[in-house]
Amino acid sequence: MQFFSEYLKTQDSILNELKQLEETVREPISTSLWQYNGNQLNVLVAGLVKMPIIEGVDVFDKDAQTMLSKRSYNSGSAPLSLFDTTSDLNWTLNGESVFLGKLVLYSSSEVILNRVLFGFSLIAITAIIKLSILFWLFVWAFDRYLASPLKELMTQVNEVQMSPNMSKRINLSNIENNEISQLQEHMNTMLSALEMDREQLLEDEQAKRNWLEDAVAKRTEDLQVLNKKLKELATRDSLTGILNRGSFFETAQHLLILSQRQKSPASFLLVDLDNFKRVNDTYGHFVGDKVLIHFTQTIQKSLRKSDLIGRVGGEEFAIFLPDTGNDDAFQLAEKLRKIISHSVLEVDGKVVAYTVSLGVESSEPKDHLIDELFKRADLKLYGAKDKGRDRVEK
């Protein structure tokens, strides 16, 4: 609001200046028009345009036709807004006034803004000087009455903290009767209370230490049991109890490297339950879970202790067979397929039969990653599904 008010005041002031200029140059311009002195008229108008508050000058003849028009700016950089004053140009002849034309002086919002901003700059500089003086007065008062006493207080607090003498107290110099002195009294009272409680704390410390040692020993034992359970949960599939995908591939990778070092064969079986979605859709997910458990428990009976089995997908399982060539792995896969195809599962009076498809792949000397065996076995598995399911592809 103050800026807008200053803007309007400045605009009125500039308008008054324009009117005064018109009164000053009106007679010389009228003389030039009467005498048809174009050079003098151009000089007068050029001089007006160079004045700080003038953005343009127009001179019109008695028929309102433009005789002369000058601007202090280019056509591409015109001010945002212009305002003007207009006066008549007359010549007195034999006591009568002869109308010669009109004089129009233009100013702009940029001239107003420059003056207003200059005034506000002076106000800002004055405010900065005043604020600087107030700031340094505040800094002096802050240091005198707060910073220095607090600094001394913190120094003595550190001395009390580091001192083995519990009877040491805080004693500030040149302290005023204010909040700092009250803080000193409260801290000394607190130190006295601490000294009184120290002996009681020392008496209780040994008893608590003994109790804590017993509690830590018991808690350590509990944590060991819990960590063992957590490790088991982190590596096992929660439904079937066999290895989950991450643990299976990590362990199988180690076994593959060991087989390559020992130059012994190793095989990889990828097993997928056929049409398992149909089982879920027909009997429900509860029965589907029972089928997965039944499958896991059934094939584990035909595996060696050294064989590794894991659940790597929803109904997809992987088996790593150390010291097993391709033919032996294929025979085992056929055995597992037949066992599953001839087995049935009864849940809540419902008899569920299902089959599996298997892909068999054996390691080669160039294989160093278990993922390579997995990808090749996956292709074999999809080949078995494409050929009708319930079959083994090697």
FENBELWO-V442707 format. One record per helix or strand of 3 or more residues. SS is the DSSP state (H for helix, E for strand). FROM is the first residue (numbers start at 1). TO is the last residue. If there is no record, write none. Layout:
# FENBELWO-V442707
ss;from;to
SS;FROM;TO
SS;FROM;TO
This chain:
# FENBELWO-V442707
ss;from;to
H;2;34
H;38;49
E;56;61
E;66;71
H;75;77
E;82;93
E;96;108
H;109;162
H;179;235
H;245;262
E;266;273
H;276;283
H;285;300
E;308;311
E;316;322
H;326;342
E;344;347
E;350;353
E;356;362
H;370;386
